[in-house]
């Protein structure tokens, strides 16, 4: 009965368009009243204790780092380097966009932050060069989802905290899947651009101009090396790396590129605080939700139910992917990861799925959720940055969703893509 109250109240509140974090908290409160063993103060306790976590400190710091990099000139210089080397090929700006999103992903950890930072620079140029608005906005929304696959990744931090899996190992496991998604987006973009006759930049850059572009962007280019190199060399933890990323982004914007003034710094910090506040409320309520699930032994019941339904590993993984894709359409990445990881990981472990591999499967599934209506937060960010309607973005997104699902199947059924780097280097 408690499980029924928990999930029915969650569905009702989401249908009523209650904010996701509040919806999860209200459904948890309904379950507490139905159970009678817990006090209503349990929700408040979880809001406090869930935030009292050293690994979770990485989330607000990576959010701040992403905002500072977008506003401080780091993204602009990365764009210039990518354009100098790749801009003259067929669909060159599309390729530049994907590569730039992959670079930015290696320092921001956030999909929407990647879309906002890169889209504001790339969209006007692509439209000026003749690319259609639907293709441009859909590409940026999709490429931005790589931000949660290539490390550092906020959803990976949440998965690691929720399941006690090594965050450093998850970060290492995300490299090849992220590169696979990036390359597949470049290929489909090239084919589509060639079909529509969208050629690259006619200007050919000299070796001297290329070297000057690299030199101008040197501080931006070494940023991922500092952050990821420090993590894997054991110099600092992922949480400490987030602090280093934020400080480094501030130094670049304020003292090296000098693109910050007092007003822009406060505006950037305000945006980061707004995003962080929303995220931490969701995490607190989702923690209470998952604890109630555990108390009521709902993960055990779901595991038993699935095992009674079938013992075919391939079918189980397909069912889990379908479930995650559906959830991604209606729930944001953070609460979805907090709620579902403790439920689904025991099922995966029953069939011998590596917990690191399963974490990447969940992250990629929920990354696709960034570009699937009705929630699809990257779609909303792209439409806002591109000053266009949501329908325009959605009209060009189907082909990219198909490519992402193909990548998901490859990652799901070829575990070595996710596990080879952690097994070799950690």
C-alpha positions as CSV (number, residue, x, y, z in Angstrom):
1,X,0.0,0.0,0.0
2,X,2.8,2.4,0.9
3,X,4.5,1.8,-2.5
4,X,1.2,2.5,-4.2
5,X,0.8,5.8,-2.3
6,X,4.4,6.7,-3.1
7,X,4.2,6.3,-6.8
8,X,0.6,7.3,-7.4
9,X,1.1,10.6,-5.5
10,X,4.4,11.2,-7.5
11,X,2.6,10.7,-10.8
12,X,-0.3,13.0,-9.8
13,X,1.9,15.8,-8.6
14,X,3.9,15.6,-11.9
15,X,0.7,15.7,-13.9
16,X,-0.3,18.8,-12.0
17,X,3.0,20.3,-13.2
18,X,4.4,20.6,-9.6
19,X,8.2,21.2,-9.8
20,X,10.0,17.9,-9.8
21,X,11.9,18.4,-6.5
22,X,8.7,19.4,-4.7
23,X,6.7,16.6,-6.3
24,X,9.2,14.0,-5.0
25,X,9.1,15.6,-1.5
26,X,5.3,15.6,-1.4
27,X,5.1,12.0,-2.5
28,X,7.6,11.0,0.1
29,X,5.5,12.9,2.7
30,X,2.3,11.0,1.6
31,X,4.2,7.7,2.0
32,X,5.3,8.6,5.5
33,X,1.8,9.4,6.5
34,X,0.6,6.1,5.0
35,X,3.3,4.1,6.7
36,X,3.1,5.6,10.2
37,X,6.5,4.5,11.3
38,X,8.4,7.7,10.3
39,X,7.9,11.2,11.5
40,X,7.1,14.0,9.0
41,X,10.4,15.6,10.2
42,X,12.2,12.8,8.2
43,X,11.9,14.9,5.1
44,X,13.6,17.9,6.8
45,X,16.3,15.6,8.2
46,X,17.1,14.2,4.7
47,X,17.2,17.7,3.2
48,X,20.0,18.5,5.6
49,X,21.9,15.2,5.7
50,X,21.8,14.7,2.0
51,X,23.6,18.0,1.4
52,X,26.2,17.1,4.1
53,X,28.3,15.1,1.7
54,X,31.8,15.9,0.5
55,X,31.4,14.2,-3.0
56,X,28.2,16.3,-3.6
57,X,30.1,19.5,-3.1
58,X,31.4,18.9,-6.6
59,X,27.9,19.7,-8.1
60,X,27.7,23.4,-7.2
61,X,31.4,23.9,-7.9
62,X,31.1,22.3,-11.4
63,X,28.0,24.4,-12.1
64,X,29.9,27.6,-11.1
65,X,32.9,26.5,-13.2
66,X,30.6,26.1,-16.3
67,X,29.0,29.5,-15.8
68,X,32.4,31.2,-15.3
69,X,33.9,29.5,-18.4
70,X,31.0,30.6,-20.6
71,X,31.2,34.2,-19.4
72,X,34.9,34.5,-19.1
73,X,36.1,33.9,-22.7
74,X,37.2,30.3,-22.4
75,X,34.5,29.0,-24.7
76,X,35.1,31.7,-27.3
77,X,38.7,30.8,-27.6
78,X,38.0,27.1,-27.9
79,X,35.6,27.9,-30.7
80,X,38.2,29.9,-32.6
81,X,40.7,27.0,-32.4
82,X,38.1,24.4,-33.6
83,X,37.0,26.7,-36.4
84,X,40.6,27.3,-37.6
85,X,41.3,23.5,-38.0
86,X,37.8,22.1,-38.9
87,X,35.8,25.0,-40.2
88,X,36.7,24.6,-43.9
89,X,35.3,21.0,-44.3
90,X,31.8,20.2,-45.5
91,X,29.5,21.0,-42.6
92,X,32.5,22.5,-40.9
93,X,30.6,24.6,-38.4
94,X,28.5,21.6,-37.4
95,X,31.7,19.6,-36.8
96,X,33.2,22.5,-34.8
97,X,30.0,22.7,-32.7
98,X,30.2,19.0,-31.7
99,X,34.0,19.1,-31.0
100,X,33.6,22.3,-29.0
101,X,30.8,20.8,-26.9
102,X,33.1,17.8,-26.2
103,X,35.8,20.2,-25.0
104,X,33.4,22.1,-22.9
105,X,32.0,18.9,-21.5
106,X,35.5,18.1,-20.1
107,X,35.3,21.1,-17.8
108,X,31.6,21.8,-17.1
109,X,29.9,18.5,-16.2
110,X,26.5,19.9,-17.2
111,X,24.4,19.4,-20.4
112,X,22.3,22.6,-20.2
113,X,25.4,24.7,-19.3
114,X,27.2,23.3,-22.4
115,X,24.2,24.2,-24.6
116,X,23.9,27.7,-23.2
117,X,27.6,28.5,-23.4
118,X,28.3,27.1,-26.8
119,X,24.9,27.9,-28.4
120,X,25.2,31.7,-27.6
121,X,28.4,31.8,-29.7
122,X,27.8,29.2,-32.5
123,X,24.1,29.8,-33.4
124,X,24.4,33.3,-35.0
125,X,27.4,32.1,-37.0
126,X,25.7,28.9,-38.3
127,X,22.6,30.8,-39.3
128,X,24.7,33.4,-41.1
129,X,26.4,30.7,-43.1
130,X,23.1,29.3,-44.3
131,X,22.4,26.4,-41.9
132,X,18.7,25.9,-41.2
133,X,17.5,27.0,-37.8
134,X,15.9,23.6,-37.0
135,X,19.2,21.7,-37.7
136,X,21.4,24.2,-35.9
137,X,19.3,24.3,-32.7
138,X,18.7,20.5,-32.7
139,X,22.5,19.8,-33.2
140,X,23.5,22.1,-30.3
141,X,20.9,20.6,-28.0
142,X,22.1,17.1,-28.8
143,X,25.8,17.9,-28.7
144,X,25.2,19.6,-25.4
145,X,24.1,16.2,-23.9
146,X,27.6,15.0,-24.3
147,X,28.3,17.3,-21.3
148,X,27.1,14.6,-18.9
149,X,28.9,11.7,-20.6
150,X,32.4,13.0,-21.0
151,X,33.9,13.6,-17.5
152,X,33.6,15.4,-15.3
153,X,29.9,14.7,-15.1
154,X,27.4,15.8,-12.4
155,X,25.1,12.7,-13.0
156,X,28.1,10.4,-12.5
157,X,28.8,12.1,-9.2
158,X,25.2,11.5,-8.2
159,X,25.3,7.9,-9.3
160,X,28.5,7.3,-7.4
161,X,27.1,8.8,-4.2
162,X,23.8,6.9,-4.5
163,X,25.5,3.5,-5.2
164,X,28.9,3.8,-3.5
165,X,30.7,3.3,-6.8
166,X,34.0,5.0,-7.5
167,X,33.4,8.4,-9.0
168,X,37.0,8.5,-10.5
169,X,36.3,5.1,-12.2
170,X,33.0,6.4,-13.6
171,X,34.8,9.5,-14.9
172,X,37.4,7.3,-16.7
173,X,34.6,5.0,-18.1
174,X,32.8,8.0,-19.7
175,X,35.6,9.0,-22.1
176,X,35.1,6.4,-24.9
177,X,31.2,6.5,-24.8
178,X,31.4,10.3,-25.0
179,X,33.8,10.2,-27.9
180,X,31.6,7.5,-29.6
181,X,28.6,9.8,-29.4
182,X,30.6,12.8,-30.6
183,X,32.0,11.0,-33.6
184,X,28.5,9.6,-34.5
185,X,27.0,13.2,-34.4
186,X,29.8,14.5,-36.6
187,X,29.1,11.7,-39.2
188,X,25.4,12.3,-39.3
189,X,26.0,16.1,-39.5
190,X,28.4,15.6,-42.4
191,X,25.9,13.5,-44.3
192,X,23.1,15.9,-43.7
193,X,25.2,19.0,-44.5
194,X,26.5,17.4,-47.7
195,X,22.9,16.5,-48.8
196,X,21.9,20.1,-48.3
197,X,25.0,21.7,-49.8
198,X,26.1,23.4,-46.7
199,X,29.8,23.9,-47.3
200,X,32.5,24.9,-44.9
201,X,34.3,28.2,-44.4
202,X,36.0,29.3,-47.6
203,X,38.9,30.9,-45.8
204,X,42.1,28.7,-45.6
205,X,44.2,29.5,-42.5
206,X,48.0,29.5,-42.7
207,X,50.1,27.5,-40.3
208,X,51.1,30.7,-38.6
209,X,47.4,31.7,-38.0
210,X,46.7,28.2,-36.7
211,X,49.6,28.4,-34.2
212,X,48.4,31.9,-33.1
213,X,44.9,30.6,-32.5
214,X,46.3,27.7,-30.3
215,X,48.6,30.2,-28.5
216,X,45.7,32.5,-27.8
217,X,43.6,29.6,-26.4
218,X,46.4,27.9,-24.5
219,X,45.0,28.5,-21.1
220,X,41.6,27.3,-22.2
221,X,43.1,24.1,-23.8
222,X,45.1,23.1,-20.7
223,X,42.0,23.4,-18.5
224,X,40.8,19.8,-19.0
225,X,44.3,18.5,-18.6
226,X,44.6,20.2,-15.2
227,X,41.3,19.0,-14.0
228,X,41.3,15.4,-15.3
229,X,45.0,15.0,-15.0
230,X,44.9,16.0,-11.4
231,X,42.1,13.5,-10.6
232,X,43.8,10.5,-12.2
233,X,47.3,11.4,-10.9
234,X,45.8,11.4,-7.4
235,X,46.7,15.0,-6.8
236,X,43.1,15.9,-5.9
237,X,39.7,14.2,-5.6
238,X,36.8,14.9,-8.1
239,X,35.3,17.3,-5.5
240,X,38.6,19.2,-5.1
241,X,38.9,19.1,-8.9
242,X,35.6,21.0,-9.2
243,X,37.0,23.7,-6.9
244,X,40.1,23.9,-9.0
245,X,38.0,24.2,-12.1
246,X,36.0,27.1,-10.6
247,X,39.0,29.0,-9.4
248,X,40.9,28.4,-12.7
249,X,37.8,29.6,-14.7
250,X,37.7,32.8,-12.6
251,X,41.4,33.4,-13.0
252,X,41.1,33.0,-16.8
253,X,38.1,35.3,-17.1
254,X,39.2,38.0,-14.7
255,X,43.0,38.2,-15.1
256,X,44.1,36.4,-18.3
257,X,41.3,37.2,-20.8
258,X,40.0,40.1,-18.7
259,X,36.4,39.7,-19.9
260,X,34.8,40.0,-16.4
261,X,33.6,43.1,-14.8
262,X,32.0,43.4,-11.4
263,X,28.5,43.3,-12.8
264,X,29.1,40.2,-15.0
265,X,30.8,38.3,-12.2
266,X,27.8,38.8,-9.8
267,X,25.4,37.9,-12.6
268,X,27.3,34.7,-13.4
269,X,27.5,33.7,-9.7
270,X,23.8,34.4,-9.4
271,X,23.0,32.1,-12.3
272,X,25.1,29.4,-10.7
273,X,23.4,29.9,-7.3
274,X,19.9,29.7,-8.9
275,X,20.8,26.4,-10.6
276,X,22.5,25.0,-7.5
277,X,19.6,25.8,-5.2
278,X,17.1,24.0,-7.5
279,X,19.5,21.0,-7.8
280,X,20.1,20.6,-4.1
281,X,16.4,20.7,-3.2
282,X,15.9,18.0,-5.7
283,X,18.7,15.9,-4.3
284,X,17.4,16.3,-0.7
285,X,13.9,15.3,-1.6
286,X,15.1,12.4,-3.8
287,X,17.3,11.2,-1.0
288,X,14.3,10.9,1.3
289,X,12.4,9.2,-1.5
290,X,15.1,6.6,-2.0
291,X,15.4,6.0,1.7
292,X,11.7,5.3,1.9
293,X,12.0,2.9,-1.0
294,X,14.7,1.0,0.9
295,X,12.7,1.0,4.1
296,X,9.7,-0.5,2.3
297,X,12.0,-3.0,0.5
298,X,10.6,-1.8,-2.9
299,X,13.9,-2.3,-4.7
300,X,13.9,-6.0,-3.6
301,X,10.3,-6.4,-4.8
302,X,11.1,-4.9,-8.2
303,X,14.2,-7.1,-8.5
304,X,12.2,-10.2,-7.7
305,X,9.4,-9.2,-10.1
306,X,11.8,-8.7,-13.0
307,X,13.7,-11.9,-12.3
308,X,10.4,-13.8,-12.2
309,X,9.4,-12.2,-15.5
310,X,12.5,-13.3,-17.4
311,X,16.1,-14.5,-16.8
312,X,17.4,-13.3,-20.2
313,X,20.1,-10.8,-19.6
314,X,19.7,-9.2,-23.1
315,X,15.9,-8.8,-22.6
316,X,16.5,-7.3,-19.1
317,X,18.9,-4.7,-20.4
318,X,16.5,-3.8,-23.2
319,X,13.6,-3.4,-20.7
320,X,15.8,-1.2,-18.4
321,X,16.8,1.0,-21.3
322,X,13.2,1.4,-22.4
323,X,12.2,2.3,-18.8
324,X,15.1,4.8,-18.5
325,X,14.2,6.4,-21.9
326,X,10.6,6.8,-20.9
327,X,11.6,8.3,-17.5
328,X,14.0,10.6,-19.2
329,X,11.1,12.1,-21.1
330,X,9.3,13.2,-17.9
331,X,11.9,13.5,-15.2
332,X,15.1,15.6,-14.8
333,X,18.4,13.7,-14.7
334,X,19.2,14.4,-11.0
335,X,16.0,13.0,-9.4
336,X,15.9,10.2,-12.0
337,X,19.4,9.1,-11.1
338,X,18.8,9.5,-7.3
339,X,15.5,7.5,-7.5
340,X,16.3,4.8,-10.0
341,X,20.0,4.0,-9.5
342,X,19.4,2.2,-6.1
343,X,16.4,0.3,-7.6
344,X,17.9,-0.8,-10.9
345,X,21.5,-1.5,-9.9
346,X,20.6,-4.6,-7.8
347,X,18.8,-6.0,-10.9
348,X,21.8,-5.4,-13.1
349,X,24.1,-7.0,-10.6
350,X,22.0,-10.1,-10.5
351,X,22.9,-10.6,-14.2
352,X,26.6,-9.9,-13.8
353,X,26.5,-6.3,-15.2
354,X,29.5,-4.3,-13.9
355,X,28.3,-1.4,-11.7
356,X,30.6,1.1,-13.6
357,X,29.2,-0.1,-16.9
358,X,25.7,0.2,-15.6
359,X,26.4,3.7,-14.4
360,X,27.4,4.7,-18.0
361,X,24.2,3.0,-19.4
362,X,22.1,5.1,-17.0
363,X,24.0,8.3,-17.8
364,X,23.7,7.9,-21.6
365,X,20.0,7.0,-21.2
366,X,19.3,10.1,-19.2
367,X,21.5,12.2,-21.6
368,X,19.0,11.2,-24.3
369,X,16.3,12.5,-21.9
370,X,17.9,16.0,-22.4
371,X,16.6,16.0,-26.0
372,X,13.3,14.1,-25.7
373,X,10.0,16.1,-25.2
374,X,8.1,17.0,-23.1
375,X,10.8,17.7,-20.5
376,X,13.9,17.8,-22.7
377,X,15.7,20.6,-20.9
378,X,18.3,21.0,-23.6
379,X,15.6,21.7,-26.1
380,X,14.3,24.5,-24.0
381,X,17.7,26.0,-23.5
382,X,18.5,25.8,-27.2
383,X,15.2,27.4,-28.2
384,X,15.8,30.2,-25.6
385,X,19.4,30.8,-26.7
386,X,18.4,30.7,-30.4
387,X,15.3,32.9,-29.8
388,X,13.1,30.4,-31.5
389,X,10.1,28.2,-30.7
390,X,10.4,24.8,-29.2
391,X,8.6,23.3,-32.3
392,X,11.5,24.5,-34.4
393,X,14.0,22.7,-32.3
394,X,11.9,19.5,-32.1
395,X,11.4,19.4,-35.9
396,X,15.1,18.7,-36.4
397,X,15.8,16.4,-33.4
398,X,14.5,13.0,-34.6
399,X,17.6,12.0,-36.6
400,X,19.8,12.9,-33.7
401,X,17.7,10.9,-31.2
402,X,18.0,7.9,-33.5
403,X,21.8,8.2,-33.6
404,X,21.9,8.5,-29.8
405,X,19.8,5.4,-29.4
406,X,22.1,3.4,-31.7
407,X,25.1,4.6,-29.6
408,X,23.2,3.6,-26.4
409,X,22.7,0.1,-27.8
410,X,26.4,-0.2,-28.7
411,X,27.4,1.0,-25.2
412,X,24.9,-1.4,-23.5
413,X,25.9,-4.6,-25.4
414,X,29.6,-3.9,-25.8
415,X,30.7,-3.4,-22.2
416,X,34.3,-3.0,-23.1
417,X,33.6,0.5,-24.4
418,X,32.9,1.6,-20.9
419,X,35.1,-0.8,-18.9
420,X,38.4,-0.9,-20.7
421,X,39.9,2.4,-19.5
422,X,39.1,1.9,-15.8
423,X,40.5,-1.6,-16.0
424,X,43.7,-0.5,-17.6
425,X,44.4,2.7,-15.8
426,X,42.9,2.5,-12.3
